[in-house]
């Protein structure tokens, strides 16, 4: 299983760093990696000593990493050793020294709506996680491209890229400054860097600096590789700063920082849709009409139709409190049902509910004269993701059939990809 490649990467990186630093690993051991503390060991000393003395901190970034308290505590303990540590007005730590983040998973794991930073905590967004590329070495350029696209996990043992990346990371580690050791670090009392109030920490230290937000990025889905999901909801959400021609507005997934204005139930659905798409190799764009509960059916139908004609997967995600369980269904229901009935676009309609109220799909379709594209999503995230994955695969198959017909040699329908383990 590829999950075991993390230790392989660590051992190989240690070996290359030792070569460049002139260290004999038979005499001196360099580097530590999180492993289970042996029974009877002083676990606080075992975890605190490297944070106090090690030269570099390598953060293997996955979406799961950002949710783990112990990972946040380790990062907190190490970054406080940076001599001029500060924070900008966007919440990103500044002048962080000797922290090397490495993206372990493919690029889609770190963004929604192609906003490549959306799932990475704000505190890490000023720390470079990609080796520099002067552009004068094709092997290096191709290795960095693969790393950005596939993540380091899918570069381990893939030559010549793997050796190139090991060298780049090793040289960066070798050339880091020597930080002063920290005194009195106790892992037990460290804060979690991912939910710590950093701005309050720096408020009286004159280390909050102005941030220059990047210009909005214009994004575009790709045929057969992207899903555009339009959300019909009256729940609060944050707008994605990216711009797009295919939607009135894009919805941003809540990042891992606290304080998001997005409704938690909607935030969970956004994450589940992205996870389902990622598992099948799709980039998922979260989109909405303006207003998000449309008052005009044709405008949204036109957008869905245009995307389907371009062989871009589409879907509707409808909050059941808006339809069919709205307390005052007219005229909203008329608009939504017209969109569902349209045969001009291809894709499923997902009904999302927070309660155990049973929605009988067969009765709903019969009573409202609707096509068989309705899918009621269950309450559990795992079950939801599985259903959405299958719906995405089915939709891609229909788009392929529409574009290739039944001609000999037409691309066969895709199978569900296996769900792997995450580091």
C-alpha positions in Angstrom: 0.0 0.0 0.0 1.3 3.5 -0.8 0.7 4.6 2.7 3.9 2.8 3.6 5.9 5.0 1.3 6.1 7.7 3.9 8.8 5.9 5.9 10.6 5.0 2.6 10.6 8.7 1.7 12.0 9.6 5.2 14.8 7.0 5.1 15.8 8.0 1.5 15.7 11.7 2.4 17.9 11.1 5.5 20.4 9.3 3.3 20.7 12.1 0.8 20.9 14.8 3.5 23.7 12.8 5.1 25.6 12.6 1.8 25.4 16.4 1.2 26.1 17.3 4.9 29.1 14.9 5.1 27.5 12.8 7.9 28.4 9.2 8.5 25.1 7.5 9.4 27.0 4.7 11.0 28.3 7.1 13.6 25.6 9.8 13.8 21.9 9.5 13.4 20.1 12.4 11.9 16.4 13.1 11.7 13.4 11.8 13.7 10.0 10.6 12.5 6.8 10.2 14.5 6.5 6.6 15.6 4.8 5.0 18.5 6.6 5.8 21.7 7.9 2.6 23.3 6.3 1.4 26.5 8.2 2.7 29.5 9.7 5.7 27.6 9.5 9.3 28.8 7.0 10.3 26.0 7.2 14.0 26.8 11.0 14.0 26.6 10.8 11.8 23.4 8.6 14.3 21.7 9.9 17.6 23.2 13.6 17.1 22.6 13.5 17.1 18.8 11.3 20.2 18.8 13.9 21.9 21.0 17.0 20.9 19.0 16.3 19.6 15.5 17.4 21.8 12.7 14.4 21.4 10.4 10.8 20.5 10.7 9.3 18.6 7.8 5.5 18.7 7.7 3.9 16.0 5.5 0.8 17.9 4.5 -2.5 16.0 4.0 -6.0 17.2 4.8 -5.9 14.8 7.8 -2.7 16.3 9.1 -4.4 19.6 9.7 -7.0 18.0 11.9 -4.6 16.2 14.2 -4.0 17.9 17.5 -0.6 16.4 18.1 0.6 17.5 14.6 -0.5 21.1 15.5 1.3 20.9 18.8 4.5 19.8 17.2 4.3 22.6 14.6 3.6 25.1 17.4 6.6 24.1 19.4 9.0 24.3 16.5 7.8 27.6 14.8 8.2 29.5 18.1 12.0 29.0 17.6 11.8 31.4 14.6 13.6 34.5 15.6 11.4 37.1 14.0 8.1 35.2 13.9 5.1 37.3 13.1 1.7 37.2 11.4 0.1 39.1 8.5 -3.3 40.6 8.4 -4.6 37.5 6.5 -3.5 35.2 9.3 -0.4 33.8 7.7 2.7 33.4 9.8 5.6 35.4 8.6 9.4 34.8 8.8 8.9 31.2 9.7 12.4 29.5 9.7 13.4 26.0 8.9 9.9 24.6 8.3 9.6 22.6 5.1 6.0 21.6 4.2 5.7 18.8 1.6 2.5 18.1 -0.2 1.9 14.4 0.1 -1.3 14.0 -2.0 -2.4 15.1 -5.4 -3.1 18.8 -6.0 -6.9 18.4 -5.9 -6.7 17.4 -2.2 -5.7 21.0 -1.3 -8.2 23.1 -3.0 -11.8 23.6 -4.2 -12.8 25.6 -7.3 -9.1 25.4 -8.1 -8.2 27.7 -5.3 -5.0 25.9 -4.5 -4.8 27.1 -0.9 -8.3 26.6 0.4 -7.7 23.5 2.5 -4.3 24.6 3.8 -4.6 26.6 7.1 -3.9 30.3 6.8 -0.9 30.1 9.1 1.0 28.1 6.5 0.3 30.0 3.4 3.5 32.1 3.3 5.7 29.0 3.7 6.9 27.7 0.3 6.1 24.0 -0.2 7.6 23.6 -3.7 11.3 23.5 -4.7 12.5 26.5 -6.7 13.0 26.0 -10.5 15.3 28.3 -12.4 14.1 26.5 -15.6 17.6 25.4 -16.8 17.2 21.7 -16.1 14.5 19.8 -17.8 14.7 16.8 -15.4 14.2 19.0 -12.5 11.4 20.9 -14.1 9.5 17.7 -14.9 10.1 16.3 -11.4 8.6 19.5 -9.8 5.6 19.4 -12.2 4.9 15.8 -11.1 5.3 16.7 -7.5 2.8 19.6 -7.8 0.3 17.5 -9.8 0.6 14.1 -8.0 2.0 14.8 -4.6 5.1 13.3 -3.1 3.4 10.0 -2.3 3.1 9.3 -6.1 6.7 10.3 -6.7 8.3 7.9 -4.3 10.3 5.4 -6.4 9.1 6.9 -9.7 12.4 7.7 -11.5 14.0 10.0 -12.5 11.6 12.3 -10.7 12.1 10.8 -7.2 15.9 11.2 -7.1 15.6 14.8 -8.4 13.1 15.7 -5.7 15.1 14.1 -3.0 18.2 16.1 -4.0 16.2 19.4 -4.1 14.7 18.8 -0.6 18.0 17.6 0.8 19.9 20.7 -0.5 17.2 22.9 1.0 17.6 21.2 4.4 21.4 21.3 4.3 21.5 25.0 3.6 19.1 26.0 6.4 20.4 28.2 9.2 21.1 26.8 12.6 18.3 27.8 15.0 19.0 28.5 18.6 17.7 25.6 20.8 14.5 26.1 22.7 14.4 25.8 26.5 11.6 24.4 28.5 9.5 22.9 25.8 7.0 20.4 27.1 4.9 18.6 24.5 2.1 18.2 27.1 1.6 21.9 27.4 2.0 23.0 23.8 -0.9 24.7 22.0 -2.4 23.3 18.7 -1.0 25.6 16.0 -4.1 25.0 13.8 -6.6 26.4 16.2 -4.4 28.8 18.3 -5.3 32.5 18.4 -2.1 33.7 16.7 -3.2 37.3 16.2 -3.8 37.7 19.9 -0.4 36.1 20.5 1.3 38.8 18.4 -1.0 41.7 19.2 1.3 43.4 21.6 4.5 42.5 19.8 4.3 44.8 16.7 4.6 41.7 14.4 1.3 41.9 12.5 2.2 43.0 9.0 0.0 44.0 6.0 -0.8 41.3 3.5 -1.3 41.8 -0.2 -4.1 39.5 -1.3 -3.5 37.8 -4.6 -5.7 38.9 -7.6 -8.8 36.7 -8.2 -8.0 33.7 -10.4 -10.2 32.9 -13.3 -11.0 29.2 -13.3 -12.4 26.9 -16.0 -13.5 23.2 -15.7 -12.1 20.6 -18.1 -14.2 18.2 -20.2 -14.6 14.8 -18.5 -12.2 15.8 -15.7 -14.4 18.3 -13.8 -17.7 18.4 -12.0 -19.7 21.7 -11.6 -22.1 21.2 -8.8 -24.8 24.0 -8.4 -26.1 24.4 -4.9 -29.7 25.4 -4.3 -29.7 26.4 -0.6 -30.7 29.2 1.7 -27.8 28.4 4.1 -25.0 30.9 4.6 -21.8 30.4 2.7 -18.6 32.3 1.8 -17.9 33.3 -1.8 -14.8 31.9 -3.5 -12.6 34.9 -4.7 -12.0 33.1 -8.0 -13.9 34.3 -11.0 -15.7 32.1 -13.5 -17.8 32.4 -16.7 -19.8 29.3 -16.0 -21.5 30.4 -12.7 -22.9 33.6 -11.1 -20.9 32.8 -8.0 -18.5 30.2 -6.6 -18.8 28.8 -3.1 -15.6 28.5 -1.0 -15.1 25.5 1.2 -14.4 26.5 4.8 -10.7 26.1 5.5 -9.5 24.4 8.6 -9.3 27.6 10.6 -12.0 28.5 13.1 -14.5 31.2 12.5 -15.9 30.3 9.1 -19.2 32.0 8.2 -20.3 29.0 6.2 -23.1 27.0 7.7 -21.6 23.8 9.2 -24.1 21.4 7.5 -23.4 23.0 4.1 -19.6 22.9 4.8 -19.8 19.2 5.4 -21.6 18.7 2.0 -19.0 20.8 0.2 -16.2 18.6 1.6 -18.0 15.4 0.9 -18.6 16.4 -2.8 -15.0 17.3 -3.2 -13.9 14.0 -1.5 -16.1 12.0 -3.9 -14.8 13.8 -6.9 -11.2 13.5 -5.7 -11.6 9.7 -5.3 -12.7 9.4 -8.9 -10.1 11.9 -10.3 -12.5 14.8 -10.8 -12.0 18.4 -9.8 -15.2 19.7 -8.2 -16.3 23.3 -8.6 -18.9 24.5 -6.1 -21.2 26.9 -7.8 -24.5 28.8 -7.4 -26.9 31.0 -9.1 -27.4 34.5 -7.9 -29.5 34.3 -5.8 -28.6 30.7 -4.6 -32.3 29.8 -4.6 -33.0 30.8 -8.2 -36.0 32.8 -9.2 -35.5 32.0 -12.9 -35.2 28.4 -14.2 -34.0 29.2 -17.7 -30.8 31.0 -16.6 -29.6 28.0 -14.6 -30.8 25.5 -17.3 -28.7 27.4 -19.9 -25.6 27.2 -17.8 -26.1 23.4 -17.1 -26.8 22.8 -20.8 -23.7 24.6 -21.9 -21.5 22.7 -19.5 -23.1 19.3 -20.5 -22.5 20.1 -24.2 -18.9 20.7 -23.3 -18.8 17.3 -21.7 -18.3 18.8 -18.2 -20.1 16.9 -15.5 -22.9 18.7 -13.8 -25.0 18.2 -10.7 -27.6 20.0 -8.6 -27.4 19.8 -4.8 -30.7 20.9 -3.3 -31.3 21.5 0.4 -34.5 19.6 1.2 -35.6 22.6 3.3 -35.8 24.6 0.1 -37.4 21.8 -1.9 -39.4 19.6 -1.6 -39.9 20.3 2.2 -40.1 24.1 2.0 -42.8 25.6 4.3 -44.0 27.9 1.4 -43.2 26.0 -1.8 -44.5 28.4 -4.4 -43.0 29.8 -6.6 -39.7 28.3 -5.6 -40.8 24.8 -6.3 -42.0 25.6 -9.8 -38.6 27.0 -10.7 -36.6 24.1 -9.2 -38.9 21.4 -10.7 -38.5 23.0 -14.2 -34.7 22.8 -13.8 -35.0 19.1 -12.8 -37.3 18.3 -15.7 -35.1 19.8 -18.3 -33.6 17.2 -20.7 -31.0 19.6 -22.0 -28.5 18.9 -19.3 -27.0 15.7 -18.0 -26.4 14.9 -14.3 -27.9 13.9 -11.0 -30.0 15.9 -8.5 -28.8 15.3 -4.9 -31.3 16.0 -2.1 -29.6 16.8 1.2 -31.3 16.7 4.5 -30.1 17.1 8.1 -32.9 15.0 9.6 -34.1 11.4 9.4 -37.3 12.5 7.5 -37.8 9.9 4.8 -38.1 11.3 1.3 -39.8 8.7 -1.0 -38.1 9.4 -4.3 -40.5 7.2 -6.4 -43.5 9.0 -5.0 -41.8 12.4 -5.4 -41.0 11.7 -9.1 -44.5 10.4 -9.8 -46.4 13.2 -8.1 -44.3 15.9 -9.7 -43.7 14.3 -13.1 -39.9 14.3 -12.6 -37.3 12.3 -14.4 -35.4 9.5 -12.6 -32.4 11.7 -11.7 -33.2 12.3 -8.0 -30.8 10.9 -5.4 -31.4 11.3 -1.7 -28.2 11.5 0.2 -28.1 9.7 3.6 -26.9 11.3 6.8 -23.5 9.6 7.1 -20.5 11.1 5.3 -19.0 7.8 4.2 -22.3 6.6 2.7 -22.8 10.0 1.0 -19.4 10.0 -0.6 -19.9 6.5 -2.0 -23.3 7.4 -3.5 -21.9 10.6 -5.0 -18.9 8.8 -6.4 -21.2 6.4 -8.2 -23.3 9.2 -9.6 -20.3 11.0 -10.9 -19.1 7.8 -12.7 -22.5 7.2 -14.2 -22.7 10.8 -15.4 -19.3 10.6 -17.0 -20.4 7.4 -18.7 -23.5 9.1 -20.1 -21.4 12.0 -21.4 -19.1 9.6 -23.1 -22.0 7.7 -24.7 -23.4 11.0 -26.0 -20.1 12.0 -27.5 -19.0 8.6 -29.0 -22.3 6.7 -29.5 -22.0 3.0 -29.7 -19.2 3.0 -32.3 -16.6 0.3 -32.2 -13.6 1.3 -30.1 -15.5 3.9 -28.1 -14.1 4.4 -24.6 -15.4 2.0 -22.1 -17.3 3.2 -19.0 -15.0 3.9 -16.1 -14.9 1.7 -13.0 -14.9 3.0 -9.4 -11.3 3.5 -8.3 -10.3 1.9 -5.1 -10.4 4.0 -2.0 -6.9 4.1 -0.6 -5.7 4.9 2.9 -4.5 8.3 3.9 -1.4 9.1 5.7 
